Amino acid sequence: MTSFAFILGCVPLWIATGAGSVSRQIMGTTVIGGMLAATMIAIFIIPALYVLVERIASMGKKHAHAPADVSEPEPVEAD
């Protein structure tokens, strides 16, 4: 929510008119685009990469910790 508030706060830069408006529009476009990109990366790409890495790591653990073929101990006879 804070990133969207920041983006909306930069809209006046983006729609600026008057003296020096070209540089303000360029700055507004850059800031808004950067914040949108960073927000989308944080919301979608980072969680997807986390899930992918966790799946790969859990696959490695299943193969690395597979139990060895251990025979059962023989029963002890009472005298």
PDB file as gemmi writes it, atoms N, CA and C in Angstrom:
CRYST1    1.000    1.000    1.000  90.00  90.00  90.00 P 1                      
ATOM      1  N   MET A   1       0.817  -1.193   0.000  1.00  0.00           N  
ATOM      2  CA  MET A   1       0.000   0.000   0.000  1.00  0.00           C  
ATOM      3  C   MET A   1       0.866   1.265   0.000  1.00  0.00           C  
ATOM      4  N   THR A   2       1.973   1.235   0.708  1.00  0.00           N  
ATOM      5  CA  THR A   2       2.816   2.428   0.733  1.00  0.00           C  
ATOM      6  C   THR A   2       3.431   2.706  -0.633  1.00  0.00           C  
ATOM      7  N   SER A   3       3.760   1.649  -1.361  1.00  0.00           N  
ATOM      8  CA  SER A   3       4.329   1.886  -2.691  1.00  0.00           C  
ATOM      9  C   SER A   3       3.289   2.490  -3.626  1.00  0.00           C  
ATOM     10  N   PHE A   4       2.036   2.029  -3.518  1.00  0.00           N  
ATOM     11  CA  PHE A   4       0.997   2.617  -4.357  1.00  0.00           C  
ATOM     12  C   PHE A   4       0.711   4.066  -3.954  1.00  0.00           C  
ATOM     13  N   ALA A   5       0.795   4.369  -2.673  1.00  0.00           N  
ATOM     14  CA  ALA A   5       0.629   5.751  -2.226  1.00  0.00           C  
ATOM     15  C   ALA A   5       1.760   6.626  -2.774  1.00  0.00           C  
ATOM     16  N   PHE A   6       2.973   6.084  -2.775  1.00  0.00           N  
ATOM     17  CA  PHE A   6       4.111   6.818  -3.326  1.00  0.00           C  
ATOM     18  C   PHE A   6       3.931   7.059  -4.820  1.00  0.00           C  
ATOM     19  N   ILE A   7       3.461   6.018  -5.531  1.00  0.00           N  
ATOM     20  CA  ILE A   7       3.226   6.147  -6.971  1.00  0.00           C  
ATOM     21  C   ILE A   7       2.175   7.222  -7.243  1.00  0.00           C  
ATOM     22  N   LEU A   8       1.077   7.177  -6.491  1.00  0.00           N  
ATOM     23  CA  LEU A   8       0.040   8.199  -6.684  1.00  0.00           C  
ATOM     24  C   LEU A   8       0.550   9.585  -6.306  1.00  0.00           C  
ATOM     25  N   GLY A   9       1.457   9.666  -5.361  1.00  0.00           N  
ATOM     26  CA  GLY A   9       2.044  10.950  -5.000  1.00  0.00           C  
ATOM     27  C   GLY A   9       2.947  11.511  -6.087  1.00  0.00           C  
ATOM     28  N   CYS A  10       3.471  10.643  -6.950  1.00  0.00           N  
ATOM     29  CA  CYS A  10       4.332  11.088  -8.051  1.00  0.00           C  
ATOM     30  C   CYS A  10       3.562  11.397  -9.326  1.00  0.00           C  
ATOM     31  N   VAL A  11       2.269  11.147  -9.335  1.00  0.00           N  
ATOM     32  CA  VAL A  11       1.467  11.432 -10.532  1.00  0.00           C  
ATOM     33  C   VAL A  11       1.524  12.910 -10.912  1.00  0.00           C  
ATOM     34  N   PRO A  12       1.496  13.861  -9.965  1.00  0.00           N  
ATOM     35  CA  PRO A  12       1.619  15.267 -10.377  1.00  0.00           C  
ATOM     36  C   PRO A  12       2.922  15.562 -11.136  1.00  0.00           C  
ATOM     37  N   LEU A  13       4.002  14.877 -10.782  1.00  0.00           N  
ATOM     38  CA  LEU A  13       5.231  15.039 -11.564  1.00  0.00           C  
ATOM     39  C   LEU A  13       5.032  14.557 -12.990  1.00  0.00           C  
ATOM     40  N   TRP A  14       4.322  13.463 -13.117  1.00  0.00           N  
ATOM     41  CA  TRP A  14       4.129  12.826 -14.407  1.00  0.00           C  
ATOM     42  C   TRP A  14       3.233  13.645 -15.331  1.00  0.00           C  
ATOM     43  N   ILE A  15       2.250  14.352 -14.767  1.00  0.00           N  
ATOM     44  CA  ILE A  15       1.324  15.126 -15.589  1.00  0.00           C  
ATOM     45  C   ILE A  15       1.613  16.626 -15.523  1.00  0.00           C  
ATOM     46  N   ALA A  16       2.833  16.965 -15.151  1.00  0.00           N  
ATOM     47  CA  ALA A  16       3.204  18.372 -14.978  1.00  0.00           C  
ATOM     48  C   ALA A  16       3.104  19.137 -16.299  1.00  0.00           C  
ATOM     49  N   THR A  17       2.745  20.395 -16.182  1.00  0.00           N  
ATOM     50  CA  THR A  17       2.716  21.303 -17.330  1.00  0.00           C  
ATOM     51  C   THR A  17       3.414  22.590 -16.913  1.00  0.00           C  
ATOM     52  N   GLY A  18       3.777  23.369 -17.875  1.00  0.00           N  
ATOM     53  CA  GLY A  18       4.395  24.648 -17.575  1.00  0.00           C  
ATOM     54  C   GLY A  18       5.899  24.614 -17.754  1.00  0.00           C  
ATOM     55  N   ALA A  19       6.558  25.629 -17.167  1.00  0.00           N  
ATOM     56  CA  ALA A  19       8.004  25.764 -17.306  1.00  0.00           C  
ATOM     57  C   ALA A  19       8.714  24.583 -16.616  1.00  0.00           C  
ATOM     58  N   GLY A  20       9.624  23.957 -17.344  1.00  0.00           N  
ATOM     59  CA  GLY A  20      10.387  22.841 -16.798  1.00  0.00           C  
ATOM     60  C   GLY A  20       9.597  21.546 -16.690  1.00  0.00           C  
ATOM     61  N   SER A  21       8.453  21.496 -17.371  1.00  0.00           N  
ATOM     62  CA  SER A  21       7.596  20.322 -17.224  1.00  0.00           C  
ATOM     63  C   SER A  21       8.184  19.070 -17.875  1.00  0.00           C  
ATOM     64  N   VAL A  22       9.010  19.256 -18.902  1.00  0.00           N  
ATOM     65  CA  VAL A  22       9.582  18.091 -19.583  1.00  0.00           C  
ATOM     66  C   VAL A  22      10.477  17.309 -18.626  1.00  0.00           C  
ATOM     67  N   SER A  23      11.312  17.990 -17.886  1.00  0.00           N  
ATOM     68  CA  SER A  23      12.186  17.287 -16.945  1.00  0.00           C  
ATOM     69  C   SER A  23      11.385  16.659 -15.810  1.00  0.00           C  
ATOM     70  N   ARG A  24      10.327  17.305 -15.376  1.00  0.00           N  
ATOM     71  CA  ARG A  24       9.480  16.724 -14.329  1.00  0.00           C  
ATOM     72  C   ARG A  24       8.733  15.495 -14.837  1.00  0.00           C  
ATOM     73  N   GLN A  25       8.254  15.560 -16.080  1.00  0.00           N  
ATOM     74  CA  GLN A  25       7.561  14.405 -16.648  1.00  0.00           C  
ATOM     75  C   GLN A  25       8.509  13.215 -16.789  1.00  0.00           C  
ATOM     76  N   ILE A  26       9.726  13.472 -17.212  1.00  0.00           N  
ATOM     77  CA  ILE A  26      10.709  12.400 -17.337  1.00  0.00           C  
ATOM     78  C   ILE A  26      11.003  11.795 -15.964  1.00  0.00           C  
ATOM     79  N   MET A  27      11.189  12.654 -14.968  1.00  0.00           N  
ATOM     80  CA  MET A  27      11.454  12.167 -13.618  1.00  0.00           C  
ATOM     81  C   MET A  27      10.252  11.406 -13.071  1.00  0.00           C  
ATOM     82  N   GLY A  28       9.051  11.901 -13.296  1.00  0.00           N  
ATOM     83  CA  GLY A  28       7.844  11.216 -12.836  1.00  0.00           C  
ATOM     84  C   GLY A  28       7.676   9.861 -13.496  1.00  0.00           C  
ATOM     85  N   THR A  29       7.921   9.811 -14.805  1.00  0.00           N  
ATOM     86  CA  THR A  29       7.818   8.546 -15.529  1.00  0.00           C  
ATOM     87  C   THR A  29       8.825   7.532 -14.995  1.00  0.00           C  
ATOM     88  N   THR A  30      10.044   7.982 -14.755  1.00  0.00           N  
ATOM     89  CA  THR A  30      11.095   7.094 -14.253  1.00  0.00           C  
ATOM     90  C   THR A  30      10.767   6.575 -12.856  1.00  0.00           C  
ATOM     91  N   VAL A  31      10.345   7.465 -11.988  1.00  0.00           N  
ATOM     92  CA  VAL A  31      10.051   7.065 -10.605  1.00  0.00           C  
ATOM     93  C   VAL A  31       8.839   6.139 -10.562  1.00  0.00           C  
ATOM     94  N   ILE A  32       7.791   6.473 -11.292  1.00  0.00           N  
ATOM     95  CA  ILE A  32       6.590   5.643 -11.299  1.00  0.00           C  
ATOM     96  C   ILE A  32       6.899   4.275 -11.905  1.00  0.00           C  
ATOM     97  N   GLY A  33       7.605   4.251 -13.013  1.00  0.00           N  
ATOM     98  CA  GLY A  33       7.968   2.976 -13.635  1.00  0.00           C  
ATOM     99  C   GLY A  33       8.839   2.124 -12.735  1.00  0.00           C  
ATOM    100  N   GLY A  34       9.801   2.741 -12.077  1.00  0.00           N  
ATOM    101  CA  GLY A  34      10.679   2.009 -11.170  1.00  0.00           C  
ATOM    102  C   GLY A  34       9.937   1.443  -9.976  1.00  0.00           C  
ATOM    103  N   MET A  35       9.037   2.224  -9.411  1.00  0.00           N  
ATOM    104  CA  MET A  35       8.266   1.737  -8.267  1.00  0.00           C  
ATOM    105  C   MET A  35       7.300   0.633  -8.677  1.00  0.00           C  
ATOM    106  N   LEU A  36       6.688   0.760  -9.856  1.00  0.00           N  
ATOM    107  CA  LEU A  36       5.808  -0.309 -10.337  1.00  0.00           C  
ATOM    108  C   LEU A  36       6.596  -1.601 -10.568  1.00  0.00           C  
ATOM    109  N   ALA A  37       7.761  -1.463 -11.181  1.00  0.00           N  
ATOM    110  CA  ALA A  37       8.595  -2.650 -11.428  1.00  0.00           C  
ATOM    111  C   ALA A  37       9.036  -3.290 -10.115  1.00  0.00           C  
ATOM    112  N   ALA A  38       9.502  -2.496  -9.183  1.00  0.00           N  
ATOM    113  CA  ALA A  38       9.951  -3.028  -7.896  1.00  0.00           C  
ATOM    114  C   ALA A  38       8.807  -3.682  -7.128  1.00  0.00           C  
ATOM    115  N   THR A  39       7.631  -3.096  -7.204  1.00  0.00           N  
ATOM    116  CA  THR A  39       6.469  -3.658  -6.521  1.00  0.00           C  
ATOM    117  C   THR A  39       6.079  -4.994  -7.139  1.00  0.00           C  
ATOM    118  N   MET A  40       6.071  -5.075  -8.441  1.00  0.00           N  
ATOM    119  CA  MET A  40       5.710  -6.325  -9.109  1.00  0.00           C  
ATOM    120  C   MET A  40       6.749  -7.421  -8.830  1.00  0.00           C  
ATOM    121  N   ILE A  41       8.005  -7.038  -8.793  1.00  0.00           N  
ATOM    122  CA  ILE A  41       9.050  -8.011  -8.459  1.00  0.00           C  
ATOM    123  C   ILE A  41       8.842  -8.521  -7.033  1.00  0.00           C  
ATOM    124  N   ALA A  42       8.559  -7.622  -6.108  1.00  0.00           N  
ATOM    125  CA  ALA A  42       8.398  -8.017  -4.707  1.00  0.00           C  
ATOM    126  C   ALA A  42       7.140  -8.853  -4.494  1.00  0.00           C  
ATOM    127  N   ILE A  43       6.090  -8.601  -5.273  1.00  0.00           N  
ATOM    128  CA  ILE A  43       4.831  -9.309  -5.062  1.00  0.00           C  
ATOM    129  C   ILE A  43       4.810 -10.661  -5.766  1.00  0.00           C  
ATOM    130  N   PHE A  44       5.369 -10.745  -6.974  1.00  0.00           N  
ATOM    131  CA  PHE A  44       5.224 -11.952  -7.778  1.00  0.00           C  
ATOM    132  C   PHE A  44       6.512 -12.758  -7.926  1.00  0.00           C  
ATOM    133  N   ILE A  45       7.604 -12.136  -8.302  1.00  0.00           N  
ATOM    134  CA  ILE A  45       8.810 -12.871  -8.679  1.00  0.00           C  
ATOM    135  C   ILE A  45       9.530 -13.454  -7.464  1.00  0.00           C  
ATOM    136  N   ILE A  46       9.697 -12.684  -6.413  1.00  0.00           N  
ATOM    137  CA  ILE A  46      10.412 -13.178  -5.234  1.00  0.00           C  
ATOM    138  C   ILE A  46       9.700 -14.363  -4.587  1.00  0.00           C  
ATOM    139  N   PRO A  47       8.373 -14.321  -4.374  1.00  0.00           N  
ATOM    140  CA  PRO A  47       7.716 -15.521  -3.823  1.00  0.00           C  
ATOM    141  C   PRO A  47       7.803 -16.733  -4.755  1.00  0.00           C  
ATOM    142  N   ALA A  48       7.718 -16.515  -6.062  1.00  0.00           N  
ATOM    143  CA  ALA A  48       7.826 -17.632  -7.008  1.00  0.00           C  
ATOM    144  C   ALA A  48       9.219 -18.248  -6.952  1.00  0.00           C  
ATOM    145  N   LEU A  49      10.244 -17.423  -6.865  1.00  0.00           N  
ATOM    146  CA  LEU A  49      11.603 -17.941  -6.753  1.00  0.00           C  
ATOM    147  C   LEU A  49      11.802 -18.681  -5.433  1.00  0.00           C  
ATOM    148  N   TYR A  50      11.202 -18.199  -4.375  1.00  0.00           N  
ATOM    149  CA  TYR A  50      11.303 -18.873  -3.077  1.00  0.00           C  
ATOM    150  C   TYR A  50      10.708 -20.274  -3.156  1.00  0.00           C  
ATOM    151  N   VAL A  51       9.523 -20.384  -3.745  1.00  0.00           N  
ATOM    152  CA  VAL A  51       8.882 -21.690  -3.884  1.00  0.00           C  
ATOM    153  C   VAL A  51       9.738 -22.613  -4.733  1.00  0.00           C  
ATOM    154  N   LEU A  52      10.287 -22.092  -5.817  1.00  0.00           N  
ATOM    155  CA  LEU A  52      11.129 -22.900  -6.696  1.00  0.00           C  
ATOM    156  C   LEU A  52      12.368 -23.417  -5.966  1.00  0.00           C  
ATOM    157  N   VAL A  53      13.034 -22.554  -5.228  1.00  0.00           N  
ATOM    158  CA  VAL A  53      14.238 -22.955  -4.487  1.00  0.00           C  
ATOM    159  C   VAL A  53      13.881 -23.964  -3.403  1.00  0.00           C  
ATOM    160  N   GLU A  54      12.772 -23.776  -2.714  1.00  0.00           N  
ATOM    161  CA  GLU A  54      12.354 -24.728  -1.686  1.00  0.00           C  
ATOM    162  C   GLU A  54      12.062 -26.096  -2.285  1.00  0.00           C  
ATOM    163  N   ARG A  55      11.430 -26.133  -3.437  1.00  0.00           N  
ATOM    164  CA  ARG A  55      11.143 -27.418  -4.083  1.00  0.00           C  
ATOM    165  C   ARG A  55      12.431 -28.117  -4.492  1.00  0.00           C  
ATOM    166  N   ILE A  56      13.363 -27.358  -5.051  1.00  0.00           N  
ATOM    167  CA  ILE A  56      14.641 -27.950  -5.454  1.00  0.00           C  
ATOM    168  C   ILE A  56      15.389 -28.463  -4.225  1.00  0.00           C  
ATOM    169  N   ALA A  57      15.389 -27.693  -3.150  1.00  0.00           N  
ATOM    170  CA  ALA A  57      16.078 -28.102  -1.930  1.00  0.00           C  
ATOM    171  C   ALA A  57      15.431 -29.337  -1.311  1.00  0.00           C  
ATOM    172  N   SER A  58      14.103 -29.409  -1.342  1.00  0.00           N  
ATOM    173  CA  SER A  58      13.449 -30.576  -0.752  1.00  0.00           C  
ATOM    174  C   SER A  58      13.671 -31.823  -1.599  1.00  0.00           C  
ATOM    175  N   MET A  59      13.812 -31.674  -2.902  1.00  0.00           N  
ATOM    176  CA  MET A  59      14.124 -32.823  -3.747  1.00  0.00           C  
ATOM    177  C   MET A  59      15.511 -33.356  -3.422  1.00  0.00           C  
ATOM    178  N   GLY A  60      16.461 -32.469  -3.180  1.00  0.00           N  
ATOM    179  CA  GLY A  60      17.810 -32.878  -2.822  1.00  0.00           C  
ATOM    180  C   GLY A  60      17.856 -33.576  -1.479  1.00  0.00           C  
ATOM    181  N   LYS A  61      17.045 -33.138  -0.537  1.00  0.00           N  
ATOM    182  CA  LYS A  61      17.015 -33.760   0.788  1.00  0.00           C  
ATOM    183  C   LYS A  61      16.434 -35.156   0.726  1.00  0.00           C  
ATOM    184  N   LYS A  62      15.435 -35.372  -0.114  1.00  0.00           N  
ATOM    185  CA  LYS A  62      14.833 -36.697  -0.224  1.00  0.00           C  
ATOM    186  C   LYS A  62      15.839 -37.709  -0.741  1.00  0.00           C  
ATOM    187  N   HIS A  63      16.659 -37.313  -1.702  1.00  0.00           N  
ATOM    188  CA  HIS A  63      17.640 -38.225  -2.270  1.00  0.00           C  
ATOM    189  C   HIS A  63      18.858 -38.382  -1.370  1.00  0.00           C  
ATOM    190  N   ALA A  64      19.251 -37.338  -0.680  1.00  0.00           N  
ATOM    191  CA  ALA A  64      20.452 -37.392   0.145  1.00  0.00           C  
ATOM    192  C   ALA A  64      20.212 -38.178   1.433  1.00  0.00           C  
ATOM    193  N   HIS A  65      19.025 -38.134   1.973  1.00  0.00           N  
ATOM    194  CA  HIS A  65      18.744 -38.777   3.248  1.00  0.00           C  
ATOM    195  C   HIS A  65      17.915 -40.048   3.082  1.00  0.00           C  
ATOM    196  N   ALA A  66      18.033 -40.693   1.947  1.00  0.00           N  
ATOM    197  CA  ALA A  66      17.308 -41.947   1.744  1.00  0.00           C  
ATOM    198  C   ALA A  66      17.911 -43.000   2.673  1.00  0.00           C  
ATOM    199  N   PRO A  67      17.074 -43.748   3.356  1.00  0.00           N  
ATOM    200  CA  PRO A  67      17.607 -44.748   4.293  1.00  0.00           C  
ATOM    201  C   PRO A  67      18.339 -45.850   3.543  1.00  0.00           C  
ATOM    202  N   ALA A  68      19.416 -46.302   4.141  1.00  0.00           N  
ATOM    203  CA  ALA A  68      20.196 -47.393   3.545  1.00  0.00           C  
ATOM    204  C   ALA A  68      19.441 -48.699   3.737  1.00  0.00           C  
ATOM    205  N   ASP A  69      19.776 -49.698   2.949  1.00  0.00           N  
ATOM    206  CA  ASP A  69      19.127 -51.001   3.056  1.00  0.00           C  
ATOM    207  C   ASP A  69      19.694 -51.707   4.287  1.00  0.00           C  
ATOM    208  N   VAL A  70      18.967 -51.590   5.373  1.00  0.00           N  
ATOM    209  CA  VAL A  70      19.422 -52.154   6.647  1.00  0.00           C  
ATOM    210  C   VAL A  70      18.573 -53.384   6.940  1.00  0.00           C  
ATOM    211  N   SER A  71      19.247 -54.494   7.198  1.00  0.00           N  
ATOM    212  CA  SER A  71      18.502 -55.711   7.530  1.00  0.00           C  
ATOM    213  C   SER A  71      18.046 -55.633   8.981  1.00  0.00           C  
ATOM    214  N   GLU A  72      16.977 -56.358   9.289  1.00  0.00           N  
ATOM    215  CA  GLU A  72      16.452 -56.350  10.650  1.00  0.00           C  
ATOM    216  C   GLU A  72      17.371 -57.156  11.557  1.00  0.00           C  
ATOM    217  N   PRO A  73      17.518 -56.749  12.799  1.00  0.00           N  
ATOM    218  CA  PRO A  73      18.363 -57.516  13.736  1.00  0.00           C  
ATOM    219  C   PRO A  73      17.719 -58.885  14.047  1.00  0.00           C  
ATOM    220  N   GLU A  74      18.582 -59.852  14.262  1.00  0.00           N  
ATOM    221  CA  GLU A  74      18.082 -61.201  14.552  1.00  0.00           C  
ATOM    222  C   GLU A  74      17.572 -61.244  15.985  1.00  0.00           C  
ATOM    223  N   PRO A  75      16.512 -61.997  16.224  1.00  0.00           N  
ATOM    224  CA  PRO A  75      15.982 -62.067  17.590  1.00  0.00           C  
ATOM    225  C   PRO A  75      16.949 -62.825  18.515  1.00  0.00           C  
ATOM    226  N   VAL A  76      17.002 -62.396  19.747  1.00  0.00           N  
ATOM    227  CA  VAL A  76      17.878 -63.019  20.735  1.00  0.00           C  
ATOM    228  C   VAL A  76      17.104 -64.159  21.399  1.00  0.00           C  
ATOM    229  N   GLU A  77      17.739 -65.341  21.454  1.00  0.00           N  
ATOM    230  CA  GLU A  77      17.077 -66.506  22.068  1.00  0.00           C  
ATOM    231  C   GLU A  77      17.357 -66.538  23.564  1.00  0.00           C  
ATOM    232  N   ALA A  78      16.346 -66.849  24.297  1.00  0.00           N  
ATOM    233  CA  ALA A  78      16.489 -66.945  25.753  1.00  0.00           C  
ATOM    234  C   ALA A  78      16.974 -68.339  26.105  1.00  0.00           C  
ATOM    235  N   ASP A  79      17.925 -68.480  27.075  1.00  0.00           N  
ATOM    236  CA  ASP A  79      18.454 -69.780  27.494  1.00  0.00           C  
ATOM    237  C   ASP A  79      17.621 -70.387  28.580  1.00  0.00           C  
TER     238      ASP A  79                                                      
END                                                                             
